[in-house]
């Protein structure tokens, strides 16, 4: 059932939008014929319209159920193994006609695996593709920025951040969620590296709306905050936050995929490797 809940939650914006539009039409039909309420057959058009509303919503939910059933074997594999070559191969088989968004998903898997060379190859290919919508462009910009940070190409990362920040700020205000948290995490790190710790902390605070919708994103927020503390040289706070996350991740019950626990641990280790000079000394 958790996969069904995930897909319904992921498509809730579409479902609510469609429901709002159709109910508005129902309301207009009701209001337009209000003066004829006592006439025989008055309710017939409204009942037909409401029936169409119910049918439309059932069709949309049915399509989501069909999608889950189609992807169930991949979801179970990812739940068990997380990003790895096996899940990537199965993902490719599930998407024989790879769209831009599919290439970006594969890129995130390679990045999570630590294979930055393969992630770079894919992001270079995607950069020459047409990106049809703002969500795809937002996803691309954050993957590219995150990759440059992990490659320690910080000057290039700063240029990318400056180029995309205006677009991403607009997008994230109206689209809270994983991409928004990724953007604010990167923004916090970029501001901290430029010496503006206050701006970095402000970026951290902008994640609250996204975290209220999806609790597991709190680990992304805290990992970025740990990075800000490390960059700023506040090792005590960084160590305390790391210890808190390592304790909480063991018993956290909000992960959709069990493999996400391992991803959180890898993210913490990656931030430590990137920004903690004490880690380089060992």
Steps between C-alpha positions, in 0.01 A plus 500: 500500500786741565579522127138591422511771766825630355362529145174655619697751705734572208199569274285678757550835329359365173211325678407807704529726196272276292254466787492877549437567129223242469328604824511860381315392186247314718450813708446713190239256373327509837509881521386553140181302552431598861182689412348179362555299817130411536461382139487127424833370371698785654748266668564287192778715339670548835492127579644424156778755560577357845505151352752620241710646783506171689578305182788734407658472845463120498671486159792713625539288814476186285786625281712558812420147626597362157829692514582359844429145388714551192793631709455273804800275429727803460365663817561182700854467362580865576347458845742215567819613322472873435704656217720231345577357159219246530234763568637718219478213250143421605406870478635515145301189405187661645561816294610387151425849363709702743378855553718781634355448848591129486864580417504739796366230732778264387751781555387537862543126551861510376569806713359323807721198420806726488559438127551866412656422161187324377280768653707760313458311171122496539466864610715606202263315268194654665643851468459473122137382522185710479342532845126534449388640835621696801497196730748320274719811480486538878591134551788529252644814658506348848656173384767693308570728796517208745734312268737797472507534881583130543770531233647790703459725196380778726561795266292334228236419763481870593442598136227236462336613825499866391359411157213290630425658839229740378311230312534253787385750762177560307448127440567395859262755654206337320631142492612388847650153504819308429627729221442808716691344790784409263512860378499656846763248616728598214426869558596465867832338408576758231423792732710344777795452263476867403517595869134599541391270785184702573376455142585129528288466813216691331509247214481217755186654653326508161476120502239487778196488270647210300590307815147532637382322185769230504669431833802316361618822333603618848812284461594690182446828684713394796775361278521837322501678837784274613688607186440867582638448853807320362568772243461763770736313733238429768608140551317455829159571347588290195595203718186535713279512191676199347452299821132599507445386140685172552278429798174602335552322167505159670142523627344741250173354366431754223714355221312376195794277407706317759809568286458873576664441839822409325470801268471731802814347653689542171389864477631569850831332416524693171446840667758409762753399233439819302507760776657362817878567503530258791387217271782580257752490784424137585 
